[in-house]
Amino acid sequence: MKPAPQLRLYFENAAALLQEDPAGFLRVTWKQHPRQPQDTRAVFMHMMQGISRNNWSRILINQASMVPFAPDEQEWVAREWLPRAVEAGYRHGAVVVSADVMVRLATAYITTQAPVSALVYRSFETDAEAVEWLLQHPRSASF
């Protein structure tokens, strides 16, 4: 049996863990602890840097243990980060959803702000389903 490919740690703070997947996408695993707004912003800025640095267009976002975004975090992600991430090449987001309805609502708000023609989000119950979907899309960003 072939061993699973090794994920490479890219960034970690109190809010989340970011890993580079050898299949050609960034993995973000949100943590279950309360976080500070600067921690959230750092995660998102490193997400954008990670896809840009690798010329990737895909991110797997695992929110299973995440606490909800605060309203100011939601606004910042939707209004400031998301347009810049799309400009940097972000095209496919696979979200492993939380059971917490508040997390789902905050995420729904953000994803509905995405430019329709540039970015596709899909929600999944499991990591395996999210990976399968991401692997159906091109590895690098196409502009």
N, C-alpha and C positions, 0 to 999 in steps of 0.2 A: 504494500500500500504506500502511495506517495504521501510524504509529509505535507501538512498544510503550509502554504507560503507564509513567511514571517512578515508581520506588520512592523513598520518602522515608526517609532515615536517621533512626532514632528513638534508637538507643543502640548503642555499640560499646565493647568492652573486650577484654582478652587472651583471653577465652573464646569470645565470639560477636559476631555482627553482628545487630542487630534493625532491620527495615525495615517501614514501613507500606506495604501494597500498596493502590493505589486501588480494587481490587476489593472491599475491605472485610475484610481480614484482616492479621494480623501475620505477618511472615516472620522466622524465626530460623535463622541459619546458624552452626552450631558450627564453631570453628576447630580445626586439627589440632595445636596446641601444647599442652603440659602447662599446666594452669591452677591457680590457687590457689582454695581453697574460697570465699573472699570474692568472687572473680570470678564463680563459678557462681551464688552467691546473688544477686549484683547483676543478672545476666542474668534470672533467674527473677522477681525483684521488678519489673524493668522490663517483663517480659512481662505480668505482672498489671496493672501501671499502664497499659500500652499498650492492652490490651483494654478496661479499665474506662474510660479516658479517651475512647476512640472508640465506646464501646457496641458492641463487637464480641464475637463468641463463638467465633471461629475463629483457629487458629494453624497455620501451616505450619512444621514443624521439620525442618530439613535436617541430618542427622547423618552424611552421607557421609564427612566428613573428621574427625569427632569422635574424641577419645580417650575411653575408657570413664569413666563416673562412678565415683568412689571410693565405697566402702560408706557413708561418712557423708553424702556428697552424695545418694546414692540415698534413704537414710532421710529426710533433711531434705525432699527434693522430695516423696516419697510421703506422709509423715506431716504435714508442716507446710504446704508450699506448695500442693499439689494441692487440699486441701479449701478453702483460702482462694481459690484461683483459680476453682474451681467456684462459690463464693459470689459472686465478682465477675462471673460470667457466662460463664466458659469452658465451651464445649459440644462443640466439634469440633476434634480434633487430627489433622493429616495429617503422618505421619512419613516422611521420605525416609530409608530405612535405610542403615546402614553395612555394609560387607562384613565388618567386625570382629565376630566372634561375641560378644566381651565387651561391646561397645557394645549389641548387640541384647539380650543377657541383662539388662543393667542397665535398659534401656528397658522390657523386658517386665515386670520386677518393678514398676517405677513405674506402668505403665499398668494392671496388674492391681489396683492399690490404688484406682483411680478409682471413685467411686460409679457403679454400673452404670446407673442410670436417668438420670444427669445428664450424663455425658460419653462421647463416642464417639471412639475412636482407630482409625485405619486406617494400615497400613504400605504404602509404595509404593517402587518401585525408581527412579522418576524424579520430578523436580520437576513436569513437565507432568501426570503422572497425579495427583499430590497436589493440584494446583491444580484440575483438572477435578472431583475429588471435593468439594473445599471449596466450589466454586461451585454445587454442587447443594443446599447447605444455606443456611438463612436468613442474611442479612447481619448482623443485630444480635441481641443476646442477648434471649431471651424467658424470662421468669421465671414 
